[in-house]
Amino acid sequence: KEFPNHSKAVVSTQSTGMEEKFPKVADVFALYGQVLQDQRQFSAAEEKFNEAQRLAPENVTYMAHVATLKMMAENNFESAMTLLKEAYEKDPKCDFVLENLGMIYIQKQMYDDALECFKKALDLVKTEAEAAHLSALRIGIQCQAEVCKEYDVKPVSMSDIQDFSQMTPAPQE
């Protein structure tokens, strides 16, 4: 799961030596990994998530974080999908894994699979905020799929765009 204000918490973690004080608490490593990921220090983040996974092998959210790193750092959706499917097999009731798997299906334009992941995840969430987030994703993809089908158009995915300059209109003269 995402930790609110995790950047502030990790600054505190670094200054107080939380990894040394709590070397067997997986969430300390996961929290640190999230901050490193935010700072785009992907290999260091992956080390922290892997340590968290080693400490708590039953917690598949750490695998989902590594999958996110694979997408962000390497643009490797296949590796990410493999990790997420493995995580799902271990724990089919982890809404975070289902959400991330759904996001990969969106990138691969596999909308029916994405919708199914979001539907399953919605049944598992624990807070209204999570439900609202997943509902918005699900409704957005459902609308996109229906419009594409209705007008026989192919949506543009992030993998179709080489750089963000393609997303902005050219300046008018």
BELCORFEN-V641393 format. One record per residue. N is the residue number from 1. SS is DSSP state (~ for helix, > for strand, _ for the rest). PSI is psi in whole degrees, -180 to 180 (NA if undefined). D_FIRST is the distance of its C-alpha to the first C-alpha in whole Angstrom. Layout:
N;SS;PSI;D_FIRST
N;SS;PSI;D_FIRST
This chain:
1;_;159;0
2;_;144;4
3;_;123;6
4;_;139;10
5;_;35;13
6;~;-26;11
7;~;-44;14
8;~;-41;16
9;~;-37;15
10;~;-36;15
11;~;-43;19
12;~;-41;19
13;~;-45;18
14;~;-44;20
15;~;-23;23
16;~;0;23
17;_;44;22
18;~;-35;19
19;~;-37;19
20;~;-37;23
21;~;-33;22
22;_;64;19
23;_;-9;20
24;_;12;19
25;_;107;15
26;~;-39;13
27;~;-27;10
28;~;-44;13
29;~;-39;13
30;~;-41;9
31;~;-46;9
32;~;-41;13
33;~;-40;12
34;~;-40;10
35;~;-44;13
36;~;-38;15
37;~;-45;14
38;~;-33;14
39;_;6;18
40;_;29;18
41;_;73;19
42;~;-43;18
43;~;-39;20
44;~;-40;19
45;~;-43;15
46;~;-38;16
47;~;-43;18
48;~;-43;15
49;~;-39;12
50;~;-37;15
51;~;-41;16
52;~;-43;13
53;~;-38;14
54;~;-40;17
55;~;-31;16
56;_;73;14
57;_;-21;16
58;_;-14;15
59;_;103;11
60;_;-7;10
61;~;-29;7
62;~;-36;9
63;~;-38;11
64;~;-37;10
65;~;-41;9
66;~;-39;13
67;~;-42;14
68;~;-41;12
69;~;-41;15
70;~;-39;17
71;~;-47;17
72;~;-48;17
73;~;-37;20
74;~;-7;22
75;_;36;22
76;_;86;22
77;~;-30;20
78;~;-46;22
79;~;-42;21
80;~;-43;17
81;~;-40;18
82;~;-46;20
83;~;-43;17
84;~;-37;15
85;~;-38;18
86;~;-42;18
87;~;-42;14
88;~;-39;15
89;~;-38;18
90;~;-39;17
91;_;89;15
92;_;0;16
93;_;20;14
94;_;106;10
95;~;-32;9
96;~;-41;7
97;~;-45;10
98;~;-41;12
99;~;-46;11
100;~;-37;11
101;~;-41;14
102;~;-38;16
103;~;-37;15
104;~;-42;18
105;~;-35;20
106;~;-47;20
107;~;-34;21
108;_;5;24
109;_;36;25
110;_;73;24
111;~;-37;24
112;~;-41;25
113;~;-41;22
114;~;-46;19
115;~;-40;21
116;~;-42;20
117;~;-45;17
118;~;-37;16
119;~;-46;18
120;~;-42;17
121;~;-39;13
122;~;-34;15
123;_;-13;16
124;_;-15;13
125;_;158;11
126;_;-13;11
127;_;160;12
128;~;-37;15
129;~;-43;13
130;~;-42;10
131;~;-42;14
132;~;-43;15
133;~;-50;13
134;~;-36;14
135;~;-43;17
136;~;-43;18
137;~;-47;17
138;~;-47;19
139;~;-42;22
140;~;-46;22
141;~;-38;22
142;~;-45;25
143;~;-45;27
144;~;-45;27
145;~;-42;28
146;~;-42;31
147;~;-43;32
148;~;-42;32
149;~;-46;34
150;~;-42;36
151;~;6;37
152;_;52;37
153;_;155;35
154;_;126;32
155;_;157;29
156;_;128;29
157;_;166;25
158;~;-30;24
159;~;-18;26
160;~;-17;29
161;_;125;29
162;_;-37;30
163;_;164;29
164;~;-17;28
165;~;-23;32
166;~;-16;32
167;~;-17;30
168;_;144;33
169;_;151;36
170;_;146;39
171;_;140;41
172;_;142;44
173;_;NA;47
